[in-house]
Amino acid sequence: MGQVMKRKPSTEATAAWIRLMRVQSRVLDAVEQDLKKAGFPPLAWYDALLELSRAPSGEMRPVELERQMLIPQYSTSRLIDRLVDEGLAARRECKIDKRGQFVEITDTGRELQRKMWSAYSAAIEKHVGSKLSDAEATKLCGLLDRLGCSCGEAQSPAASDDAAAR
């Protein structure tokens, strides 16, 4: 049996990986700080509320919510607990499967998500939009999509449009 040659990442690929991780962390931290300064809860709250607001009838199973979340900040069950405690979401039993549960956005949750968008969109513009032309942003999306596809997470056309709605 012949040995398969293991390809090592090039210096350039390694540098790209390091930059990707550092930049993602720094930009996310900056956006979180901007939300905090504006008096809003963490980005994960916005993300969960957005997904719930987009769902048919404003409800999802917790596992579906976890799958759709852009920012896996902390465990979804703890996040749901916080949203319910704050009156932003409600738990509901599934009528068919009594063990099953749905999480439903409340009117208060919808309102907070709308209010947070003003600060969140300003942060996206400040930390991303102001630093890249639209053409550069489109090119970056294409490059990132290629990386995502290599990990088995192919982006649907609708998924790449998500950023515009977030």
N, C-alpha and C positions, 0 to 999 in steps of 0.2 A: 504494500500500500504506500503510495506516494504521499508525502506530507503536503498539506495545503499551506501555502505561504500566507502568513497573517500580515495584512496590510496595516501599517502603523499610520496614525493620522499625521499629515504634514504639519510643519511648523505653522503654516498659514491656517489650516483647519483648527488646530489647537488654539491659536490666537483668536480666531473667530468665536470659538466656543467660550473662551474666558470672557471676551468682550460681551457676548450675548448675555451671559449670566450676570455680569456686573451691571450692565446697562439696564437689564430688566429689573433687577433689584433696586437700583437707584431711582429709576423713573417711577416704579411702583411706590417706593417710599415717599417720593416727592408728591405724587398724587394724593396719597394717604394724608400727608401733612397738610396739603391744601384743603382737603375735606374737613380735617380736624379743626384747622384755623377758622373755617366757615361755620363751625359749630355742628357738623354732621357726624354721624356714626361711621364706622369703617366701610371701605369699599365693598366688602363681602355682603354687607346688608343691602347696599344698592343693587348689587349683582343678583342676589336672591329675589329681591322685590321685583326687579325688571323681568326675570324669568317667570315668576308667578303672574305678573301682569300680562305677559304675552301668551300664557297658556290658555287653552279653551276654558271658559268660565272661571279663569283666575285661580285654578287649583292644579296641583301636581302631587304625585306620590313623592315622599322624601328621596327615594333612590333616583327618580327622574330629575329632581331638582339638583341633586349632587352631580349627576352626569352633565347637566347643562351649564353648571356654574363656570364662569370664566376664571374666577379667583378662588382656588381651594385654600382659604385662609385658615380655617379650623374646622373641626368636624361639623358636618351639616346638622347633626342632631342638636348640638349645642347652639348652633346659629339659629335653628328653628325655635328652640326654647326661648332664646333672647327675643326673637321677633314676636312670638306669642306673648311673652311677658310684657312687651311694650305695646301690645294691641295692634301690631302691624300685620299680623297673620293669625289665622285660627286653625286649629287641628279639627279634623272631621273624620269620623269612622266611615269606612267603605260599607255601603249597604249590602253588597254582595258577599264580600269577604270581611268578616268582623275583625279579623286580625290586621287587615290592611288599614292604612291611614292616608288621608290626604291633607295637604297643607294648602290653605286658601288665603289669598291676599285680602286684607280689609280695605275699606275706603281710606282709612288713616295711612295704611301702607302705600296705597297708590299715590296719595298726596305727598308723602315723604319722598318717594322715588322721583316724582316730578320735580320737587324742590331741590333734591340733591343733584339732579341733572345739570342745573345751572352752574354749580360749583365744579362738578365733575367735567363737564364739557370745557369750561374755562381752563381747568388743569391739563386736559388733553391738548388743548391749543398751546398752552404755555410750555409744556414739556416735550411735545412732539410736533404739533402743527407749525409752530413758529420756527422750528429748526430744520424742517424738511419741506421742499416744494411738493406740490401734489404729485408730480411725476416721480420724485424720489420716494415718496410714501407708497406709491403704486409699485415701484420696483422692489422696495423692501417687503411689501406684502407678498409679491411673487417669490422672493427668496425664502421668506419664512414659510410660505405654503409648501415649498419643496422640502424644507426640513421636516415639517409636520407630516408630509406624505411618507417620508422615509421611516417615520416611526409608526406607521400604520394608522395615522389619524388624518385621512384624506379630508380636505376641506370641501364642503359643498359650496356652490356659488352663493347660496343664501348665508352660509356661515361667514363668508368673507365680507358680506354686507352688514354683519352684526355691528361692526365697529361704528358705523354711521349712526346706528340707533342707540348705541350706548353712550 
